[in-house]
Amino acid sequence: MEYCKKIVCLFGLLYACSINAAPTVGEIPYGVLGRDNNGDVIELTAYQNKVVIVTFWATWCGPCMRELPVLSGVQKKLGADKLQVIAVTYKESRKLYKAIAKELADYPLILGYDHKGRVAKKYGVEAIPHMVIIGKDGKIRAVHVGYSEASLPAFVDEINLALSES
């Protein structure tokens, strides 16, 4: 009987881990990315056949704040017909989110709001910055966590590769 309890406990643990496991390269990620400035739900399906960069960030994260202008430049250069950058705040208050959204209004990024971190949890975010590059096929091409500015050339290569795939 004790053996059976251990097996049931093990299967329960494995099941719990699989539901909360972060999506990995080759998988289709969770489709909802929070809400935009108007309170509308941001869904990945709206960006089919585009490369999508999802970045989780916060105002208190220096590397995140340096990353946003860079991603804005990439978005401007490549255009919304090929690429969409979605920057999702990580556990920020609504008031702070609204204030920073005003400051970033000129950036061609879609800003997402995830106050309670539910979306971040679905993406396995435990540290920021946390970037997920999604290919035109809707599958994850790359995941980067806690990177620095020195990593940017490699990101550009990954984005270009994802853009070149049909």
PALOGU-764710 format. One line per 5 residues: for each residue y, x, z of C-alpha. Coordinates in steps of 0.5 Angstrom, whole numbers, plus 500, padded with zeros to 3 digits. Layout:
% PALOGU-764710
Y:X:Z  ...
% end
This chain:
% PALOGU-764710
500:500:500  505:506:502  503:509:495  505:502:491  512:502:495
514:509:493  512:508:486  516:501:486  522:505:489  521:511:484
522:505:478  528:502:482  531:509:482  530:510:475  532:504:473
539:504:477  540:511:474  539:509:467  544:503:467  549:507:470
548:513:466  553:516:461  552:515:454  550:521:450  551:524:443
548:520:438  548:514:443  553:508:442  558:507:447  560:501:451
564:497:447  570:495:452  576:500:453  580:496:458  586:492:456
592:494:452  600:494:454  599:486:452  593:485:457  589:484:451
582:487:451  581:493:447  574:493:443  571:499:439  569:494:434
576:493:432  576:501:429  569:501:425  569:506:420  574:510:423
573:516:428  575:514:435  577:519:440  577:516:447  580:520:453
581:518:460  587:521:463  591:520:469  599:522:471  597:526:476
592:530:472  597:536:468  592:538:463  591:530:461  599:530:460
599:536:456  593:533:452  597:526:450  602:529:446  597:533:442
593:527:441  599:524:439  600:529:433  593:529:431  594:521:430
600:522:427  598:527:422  591:523:420  594:516:420  591:510:423
586:509:417  582:514:419  583:516:426  584:512:432  586:515:439
585:511:445  588:514:452  585:510:458  588:511:464  583:513:470
584:509:476  592:508:476  596:502:479  598:497:474  606:499:476
605:506:474  601:504:468  607:500:465  612:505:467  608:511:463
607:506:457  614:505:457  615:513:457  609:514:451  612:508:447
613:513:441  606:516:441  602:512:436  596:512:441  593:506:444
594:506:451  588:502:455  588:500:463  582:501:467  585:500:474
578:500:478  575:505:473  569:500:471  570:503:464  570:510:466
564:509:470  560:506:464  562:513:460  560:517:466  567:519:468
567:523:474  573:528:472  578:528:468  580:530:462  574:526:459
574:526:452  569:522:447  569:523:440  566:517:436  564:517:429
565:512:424  558:510:425  560:508:432  556:513:435  558:519:440
559:525:436  561:529:442  563:529:450  568:534:453  570:534:460
575:538:464  577:542:458  583:547:457  588:548:451  583:553:449
578:548:447  583:544:442  581:548:436  573:546:437  576:539:438
579:539:431  573:542:428  569:536:431  574:531:429  574:534:422
567:534:421  566:527:424  572:525:419  568:528:413  562:524:414
560:517:410
% end
